Amino acid sequence: MFWAIVVLLAHSLGALTAVRAIMDTRTAQGAIAWAIILLLCPYVSVPAYWIFGRTKFHGYISKRRDQLLKTNAVAQRLQAELIERDLLAEPGREHALLIEQLAKLPFTTGNDVELLIDGEATFRSIFEGIAAARLYLLVEFYILRDDALGRRFQQALLLRAQAGVRVAVLFDEIGSKHLPASYQQELRAGGVEVHPFNTRHGPSNRWQVNFRNHRKIMVVDGEAAWVGGLNVGDEYLGLGKKLHPWRDTHVKVAGPAVLGAQFAFYEDWHWATQQFLKLRWEAEPAKSGARRTVLALPSAPSDPLETCTLFFLHVVNRAQRRLWIGSPYFIPDEQFISALQLAALRGVDVRLLIPGVSDGPLVALSNWCCTASLMDVGIKVYRYPGFTHQKVVLVDDDYATVGTANFDNRSFRLNFEITMAVADNDFALQVEHMLEDDFARSHLVTNEEICGRGFWFRFGTRAARLLSPVQ
């Protein structure tokens, strides 16, 4: 009798969860797959669905809507400030208007953007920025490590806190799972406010570990922001033994676009702490006098639309002459594969830069599977001689993005990400030179190379692709 009740209860939960999966799963294929396995084998599939199956982070939406007037007041004040100081960029083209609709933030002019190549340049700039902070310092990283770089970073934050600067730190509790409590305690003892992002906050998220805050943001006094691929750890300085050489890219932005990155942190901080930070929202042009056009695009599983998916799909579709993509995890779904194929067929120079050394066999096999289907239409695939962690896109001669989002399902739909979009010929030229140097160091993959690996390798790549939604 006892086991009969257990079986009945399990299958009832499976049926109820199948209804939820049918209502919430993004694609028909995914909904069918979840429904079948939930009905046939609920003992394993029900907990798996509640951990990995959801695609929307509902709690964050509810909390943000609870505070809609307050957050909108900030956005409205920012918009008025930009208009008053003549810092709104004239979009001029439909693609800019579309991106502004997705970001809920405008393209601004009066910005300066510095391209930071690899760890030494990036952390030299970051430490200079920390030392320059006078009012507040906002720090958000997916990974914080208690290693040599992490200790330097910790001490730099403590120095600013001792000088009276408000220092607020967020980290992802899964990405930073090895960060010891003592590291955080030392920060708090020195006056630094530090919190995990805590995606499991709230009753509906208690068992959910699939949504991650993958953003890497640092903001100083509302005047400068650092965004890109680098976390805080020795490997990002190229000191790791396994993934070597390490290749990465970051940007430093000064000017009104900084407030977009600050707004992303502002909302994340409220989710993690239930507090609103008092920050500067005065839009100031870059002191260098540069007039680059920049937009900060935060994206999240809490968005009503799939912001990151729509943004990068639009970027691919608008390319007319050139589309160069650097991503460590290149596992896009079929709509991106088709868009990239169409771009190549209309004569666009499409190139992909992916790692030659991977941080996991499953990701490596999935990368091979995705790239093989693109090479048939003339898309060039380069494998870097080491691990390239940069998330960079170059479009034609006037548009480039640097941010935290990879070309995979996790970044497009499950992670909190941020991308800096720069519409500027000179900056695009800098990115062009950087990527050309990367291509020159890399190996151009051929179809013969893939076919020569044999049936079981090709089967392995296809099998690995089946798990791409959770990689």
N, C-alpha and C positions, 0 to 999 in steps of 0.2 A: 504493500500500500504506500509506504513511504517513497519508494522509487517511482511509483506511478505518478505521485504528486510532483516529484522533482521533474520528471519527463514532461508532464503537462505544463508545468510552470515555465520550463525552458523553452518549449515550443510556442507557448503563448507570448513570451517575451520576444522570441524570434519573429513571430508574426507582426507584433506591434512595431518592432524595430524595422522590419521590412517596409511597413507603411511609411515610417519616417524616412527611410532611405529613398523610397520612390518619390516622396515629396521634395526631398532636399538634394539628391545627387544631381550633379550638373549635366551629365550626359545620359541618354537612354541606355547605352551599353553598360555604363557604370551602375545605373539603377537596376538593370536586369541581373547583373552579376551579384550585386549585394543582396537583392531579394532572394535569389535562388539559394545562395549559401546561408543566408539567415534562416530560411525555412527548412533547409535540409540538415544543417549542422549548427544549431544555435548555441551549443555549449562553448564553442570557440569563437564563432563569428560575432555573437552579440557583444562581448567585451572588446573584440577587435574593432567593431564599428564605432563604439563610443570613444575609443582611443584614437583611431586613425581615419574614421569614415567621414567625419563632418568637414564641410568646406566653408562654413560661415562662422565667424566669431561673434555670436549674438550678444554676449554680455557687454562687450565694448560698445556696440551700437547702442544698446539700451542706456548705458551709463552716459554716453556722449549725448544722446537725445535728452536725457534728464537735465543736462547742463547746456542745452542748445542756445539759450539766450545769452549765457555768459560767453561761450566760445564764439558765437556769432558776433557779439559785441566787439571782441578782439579783432575778428576778421573785418568787420565793418570799419573799425577805427584805422586798421592798416590800409584798407582800400582808399579811404579818404585821405590818409597821409600821402600815399603814392600819387594820387591825383593832384593834391595841393603842391607837391614838390616836383611835379612833371617827371616822375620816374616810371610811369607806365609805358611799356614798349608798345609801339603800334604793330599789332600782329601782322596785318598786310595779307596774310595767306590763310586759307581755311584750316590748314593743319595746325597752325598756332592756336586758333580759336577752339579747335577740338581738344587740344591738350589742356588748355585753360579750363575747359568744362570738366575734364577728368580730375585735374589737380585741385579744382576749386580755389586756385590761386593764379595770379596773373604773371605773364612774362614782364620782367622789369628791365629797365636800362640803368646805366650808371653803375654797373658791376665790374669788378675785376676778378679774373679767374686764373689761378696758378696751377699748372699741371705738375703733379708730384709723382715722380717715377720711382717706385720701389721704396723700401723701408727707411733707408738712411735719410733720404730727402723728406719723406713724409713725417717721420718722427722728429727730425730737426725742426721742421716747421711747426709741428704740434707743440713741442716743448717751448718754442719761442712764443707761441700763442698763449700757452698757459701762463708763462711768466709775465705776459703783457696784460692779463686780466685785472681789471680794477673794480668792477661791480659784481659780476657773477660769471660762473663757468659751468656750462651744461655739458655733461659727458654721457654718452650712450653707446655701448659696444655689445655685440653679440658674445664675444669672448674676452674675458679679462683673466690673465694668468698671473700666478704668484711666482714669476721667474725674474731674471735679471731686468728685462725691460719693464715688466709689471711692477717691480719694486721702484725703479726710477720714476715710473709714472705715478705711483702712489705717493712718493716723497714730494714730487712736484705739486700734486694736488694739495697735500698737507701744508706746504709752504704758502700757497695762496690762501688757504683757509685761515692760517695764522695771521696773514696780512689783512684779514677782515673781508675777503672776497667770499661770497656765498658760492659753495661748490656743491652741485647736485649730480649724482652718479646713478645711472641705470645700467643693469646688465641682464642678459638672458640667463635664466637659471639652468637651462639645459646646455646651452653653449658654454656656459661658465661653470659646469658642474664640478670641476676640479678646484674651483676657487675656495680656499679654506676660510672658515668663519673668522679666523684670526686676522686675515687680511682686511675683511670688512670692519672688524672691531677696531683695528688701528685707525682706519679712516674715520669712523664715528667718534672715536676718542679725540681725534684731532679737529673735530668740527665739520667734517665732511658728511653730507647727507647721502647715504647710499642705500639703494633698494633693488631687489630683483624685480623684473618686469611682471612676473607672476601671472602667466596666462591661465593658470588654474584657479584664479580668483573667482569667487561666486559659485553658487550651487550647480549651475548648468555646465561649468567647466572643470568640475572637481577631478574627473578622470581623464581630462583631455591634455595630451602632451604633444599633439601634432602641430599646433600653431606656435610659431617661434618669432621672437623679435630679432630680426637679422640686421637691424639698422646699425650703422656706425656713424655717429654724429658727435661733433664737438662744436659748441658755440661759445664765443667770448664776447660778453657785453652787448650782444645783439648786433655786433659790427662785423664779425668774421666767423665763418663756419668751415669745418673740415668734414668732408664726406667721401666715402670710397670703399675700397675692398679690404683695407687693413684693419685687423683687430689688434689688441694689445697682447703680444706674446713674442718670444724670441724668434720663432719661426718666420715672423713677418719681417724680420731683419735679415732673413736668409741664413739663420743659424741652425735650422733644423737639419737633422742627419738624413732623414728619409726623403723628404720632398725638397730636393735641392737640384739646381738653383731655384729659388722662389722669385716669382715675377708678379708684381702688383701695381696698382695705380690708385691714387687718391687725388682730390682737388681741394684747394683752399679758395673760398669765395669771400669776397668783401663787397659790401653794397646792400641794396634793399632785398635781393634774393635770399640773403641770410635769414630774413624773418620767416621765410617759408620753412626752412630747416628748423628754426626755433619753434615754429608753430607745431611741427610734428613732435618735437620733444615735449612741448607744453601739454599736448593731449596724452602722450604716453605717461608722463609724470602723474597726471591726474588719475589715469587708470591704476597705476601702481600704488599711489599713496592716498588717493581721494582728496588731494590738495591741489589748489591752483597756485602756481608760482607767480610772483609779482615781477614782471620783466619789462624791459624797455621795448616799446613798439614804434619808436620814431624811425622812419625810413631815412637813411642817410646814404648819399652816393659814396662810392669808394674814394678814399683820400688820394689815390693815385691819379684820379681824373679819368680813368678808363670808362668806356661806355658800352661794355658788352651786354648783350641781351641774354638773360638767364631766368630759368624757372625751376623751383624745387617741386618735385612730384613725389609726395608720400603715397604709398599704396599699402593696403592692408586687407586681410580677410574680413574685416568689419565693414568694408566699403559696400554700398548698395550694388555697385557694378564691379566687375573684375578689372579694376583700374590698371594694374600692371600688365595684364594680358592685352587689354585694348590699346594701351599706350605703345607697347613694343610691336604689336601687330600693325598699328598705324605707321610706326617708324619704318617697318619693312616695306609696307605698301607705297610709301611716299618716295622711296629711293628711285632716282632716275638714272644716275650714272654709276654710283658706287655705294656698296653696303659692306662694311667690314665689321665683324663681330668678334670680340674676345670674351670668352666665358669658360670658367673651369668646369661647369656642369652644364653641358649642352644636351638636354634631353627634352626638346619641345614636343608638343602634341601635333596631331595631323594638320591642324589649321596653320601652324607655323611652317611645317614642312612644305605644305602647298604654297604658302605665300612666298617662301624663299625660292621655291622652284619657279614660280611665276616671275619673280624678280629677275632670276637668271635668264629665263626665256625671253624677257623683253630687253635684254642686253645689258643689264646691270652687272657690274663687276662685284660678285658676291664672294667674300672670303671669310673663313672661320678660323679662329685661333683657339686651340684647345690644348690641354696638357699632354705632354708625352709621358709624364709620370703622374699617376693618379693616386689619390688618397684612399681608394677602395676598389676592389675588383668589380663589384656590381656596377659602379658608376663608369668605370673604364669600358666595360662591355656595352653598356647602354650608349655611351658616346660613339663607339664604333658603329652600332646599329643605326643611329640617327644620321651620322655623316655619310654612310654608304649610300643611302637613298638620295642624297643630294648631289653626289659627284657625277651621276649620270647626265645631269643637265648642265655640267660645266662649272659647278661651284667648287672653288678651291678650298681644300681643308689642310691646314698646317698644324703639325704637332710640335709644340715647344719642347726643347730639350731640358725638361725639368717640370716644375709645377707652376702654371700661370693661373693666378687667382683673381686677375683683374676682371672687372665687369664694364666693358667699354664698347660703345657702338659709334661708328663714323658713317655719316650719310652725306653723299655728294661732297661738295666743297665748303659747306657752310653750317653744318650741324653735327654736334657730337654729344654723347651722353656718357657720364661717369657716375657710378653709383654702387649700390649694394646688391642689386637683383641679378640672379643668374638666369640663364635661358632654360628653365625647367619648371615643372608643375609646382614645386614647393615655393619658389619665389613668385610665380605668377598668381598663385591662389591661396597659399597657406601661410606665408611669412609677412611680417611687417617689414617693408623695405622703403628705401628712398633713393631717388635718382635725380641728379642735377642735369638738366637739359640746357645746352649752351648753343645759341644760334649766333655764330660769330665766325667769320672766315679765318681770322688769324688763329683763333684757338683750334679750329678744325685742322688747320695746317700743322700745328704742333702735334695734334693727335695722329695725323697722317705720318709724320716723321717718326713718331714713337712706334707705331704699328709696323711701318716699313722695316724698322730695325728688328722688331720681333719676328717678322716674316723671314728676314734674311738669316736669322739664327735658327729657324725652324725647319722641319722636314715636311715637304709637300707629299701628301698621301696619294697613292695611285690605286685604281681599281684592281690592278694585278696584285698589289700588296694585300688587299683584303681577300680576294679570291684564293690566293696562295696559302692562306691560313687553314684551309680545309673546312669540311662540313661541320665538325663539332664546334669549331670556333664561331662559325656563322650561326649555328643553332643556339649557342650560348648567348650571343648578342641579342637574338630575338627573345629568348627566354628572359633575359635581364630587363628587356624593355617592358615586359608585362608588369614589372614592379615600379615603373617610372613614376606613377602618381605619389608614391611615398618615399622616393629616394631624395 
